[in-house]
Amino acid sequence: MAVAITSTLPVVEMRAGIPLGRLVLGMDPFPTWISAVVGNLSPLPVLFWFLGVCDRYCTTQQLPWMRRFLDRLYARTRRHHTALFVRLRDMALVVLVAIPIPLTGGWTGVLASYVFGVPFRKAFGLIALGVAIAATAISLMVNAGIIMWS
């Protein structure tokens, strides 16, 4: 449970959950991997829904300053990253999530899919693939460290 909860947290996600399970709690690799992936994916549908609610709230509640801020943020993001996103299409989202460094991962994948208008059903599958790749990479690194230091 600790691995899953740690993996739900933004920024650290599985980069903290998997080492916690393997190094601190002494869990086996596969249960650690499963707990981290499930924990990382669990808050994403709520986050996607919440982004839509916030976006609609800014429009319907007549918050012009917030609407301008969001429009500028979306426009800037699209201007700087649309070429890459169009060229790589679905792989861009998978790669964004799969790279196990800070500020990439499931949370960032949801934000990117929302900004670029990827439907949630399609985005969730791509994000889940990226999360699985990232969890595998992190697990391999942690297991290699365990082997090297033992």
PLY file of the C-alpha trace (Angstrom):
ply
format ascii 1.0
element vertex 150
property float x
property float y
property float z
element edge 149
property int vertex1
property int vertex2
end_header
0.00 0.00 0.00
2.88 2.39 0.79
4.34 1.84 -2.69
0.99 2.57 -4.37
0.38 5.70 -2.29
3.89 7.01 -2.91
3.47 6.35 -6.64
0.32 8.50 -6.76
2.20 11.62 -5.69
3.02 14.13 -8.41
6.68 14.79 -9.26
8.13 11.73 -7.43
5.59 9.16 -8.66
7.23 5.76 -9.27
10.72 7.19 -9.01
10.16 7.08 -5.26
7.60 4.26 -5.01
9.69 1.50 -6.57
12.87 2.19 -4.56
10.72 2.41 -1.43
9.25 -1.01 -2.10
12.51 -2.70 -3.06
15.04 -1.02 -0.78
13.09 -0.01 2.31
10.24 -2.51 2.48
12.13 -5.45 0.93
9.34 -6.35 -1.48
9.84 -8.66 -4.45
10.27 -6.97 -7.86
6.98 -7.93 -9.51
4.60 -6.97 -6.65
6.51 -3.69 -6.33
6.11 -3.05 -10.08
2.37 -3.82 -10.00
1.76 -1.65 -6.92
3.68 1.26 -8.43
1.88 1.10 -11.79
-1.59 0.78 -10.25
-0.82 3.55 -7.77
0.49 5.83 -10.50
-2.51 5.28 -12.79
-5.23 5.51 -10.13
-5.48 9.33 -9.75
-5.24 10.07 -13.48
-8.95 9.76 -14.41
-9.84 12.13 -11.55
-7.15 14.58 -12.64
-8.38 14.58 -16.24
-11.97 15.14 -15.07
-10.82 17.89 -12.67
-8.98 19.73 -15.44
-12.17 19.76 -17.51
-14.24 21.00 -14.57
-11.76 23.80 -13.83
-11.59 24.80 -17.48
-15.39 24.94 -17.79
-15.71 26.77 -14.46
-13.42 29.55 -15.67
-15.61 29.99 -18.74
-19.04 29.72 -17.14
-18.33 31.74 -13.99
-17.09 34.74 -15.92
-13.54 34.70 -14.62
-11.95 36.64 -17.49
-8.53 36.93 -15.89
-8.31 33.16 -15.38
-9.68 32.45 -18.85
-7.03 34.78 -20.38
-4.29 33.08 -18.36
-5.38 29.60 -19.45
-5.80 30.65 -23.08
-2.28 32.12 -23.12
-0.85 29.07 -21.40
-2.54 26.69 -23.85
-1.54 28.82 -26.86
2.09 29.03 -25.72
2.27 25.30 -25.05
0.70 24.47 -28.40
2.97 26.93 -30.23
6.13 25.45 -28.72
5.25 21.76 -28.83
2.65 21.16 -31.55
5.23 20.37 -34.25
6.75 17.59 -32.16
3.36 16.33 -31.05
2.01 16.23 -34.63
5.15 14.56 -35.97
5.28 11.84 -33.33
1.52 11.65 -32.70
0.73 9.00 -30.12
4.37 8.16 -29.45
4.97 11.70 -28.14
2.63 11.05 -25.23
4.11 7.61 -24.54
7.68 8.96 -24.59
6.77 11.94 -22.40
5.42 9.59 -19.75
8.03 6.83 -20.17
11.12 8.95 -19.46
11.74 8.48 -15.72
12.93 11.96 -14.81
11.24 14.65 -12.67
8.37 16.53 -14.32
7.56 13.64 -16.64
5.15 10.85 -15.88
1.45 10.16 -15.61
0.45 13.55 -14.22
2.34 15.39 -16.95
0.87 13.04 -19.54
-2.65 13.93 -18.44
-1.85 17.64 -18.64
-0.36 17.28 -22.12
-3.25 15.18 -23.40
-5.73 17.72 -22.05
-3.94 20.70 -23.60
-3.59 18.97 -26.97
-7.17 17.71 -26.95
-6.48 13.97 -26.90
-9.65 12.14 -25.79
-9.23 10.56 -22.36
-9.91 6.97 -23.48
-7.12 7.13 -26.04
-4.81 9.13 -23.77
-5.24 6.74 -20.83
-4.05 3.77 -22.88
-1.01 5.68 -24.13
-0.22 6.99 -20.65
-0.59 3.49 -19.19
1.92 2.18 -21.75
4.34 4.97 -20.84
3.87 4.29 -17.12
4.59 0.57 -17.67
7.78 1.40 -19.60
8.91 3.86 -16.92
8.19 1.37 -14.13
10.21 -1.27 -15.96
13.15 1.10 -16.45
13.10 2.20 -12.81
12.79 -1.41 -11.61
15.75 -2.45 -13.76
17.87 0.40 -12.39
16.94 -0.36 -8.78
17.52 -4.10 -9.23
20.88 -3.43 -10.90
21.83 -1.26 -7.93
20.80 -3.98 -5.51
22.91 -6.54 -7.39
25.92 -4.23 -7.60
25.87 -3.34 -3.90
25.25 -6.81 -2.53
0 1
1 2
2 3
3 4
4 5
5 6
6 7
7 8
8 9
9 10
10 11
11 12
12 13
13 14
14 15
15 16
16 17
17 18
18 19
19 20
20 21
21 22
22 23
23 24
24 25
25 26
26 27
27 28
28 29
29 30
30 31
31 32
32 33
33 34
34 35
35 36
36 37
37 38
38 39
39 40
40 41
41 42
42 43
43 44
44 45
45 46
46 47
47 48
48 49
49 50
50 51
51 52
52 53
53 54
54 55
55 56
56 57
57 58
58 59
59 60
60 61
61 62
62 63
63 64
64 65
65 66
66 67
67 68
68 69
69 70
70 71
71 72
72 73
73 74
74 75
75 76
76 77
77 78
78 79
79 80
80 81
81 82
82 83
83 84
84 85
85 86
86 87
87 88
88 89
89 90
90 91
91 92
92 93
93 94
94 95
95 96
96 97
97 98
98 99
99 100
100 101
101 102
102 103
103 104
104 105
105 106
106 107
107 108
108 109
109 110
110 111
111 112
112 113
113 114
114 115
115 116
116 117
117 118
118 119
119 120
120 121
121 122
122 123
123 124
124 125
125 126
126 127
127 128
128 129
129 130
130 131
131 132
132 133
133 134
134 135
135 136
136 137
137 138
138 139
139 140
140 141
141 142
142 143
143 144
144 145
145 146
146 147
147 148
148 149
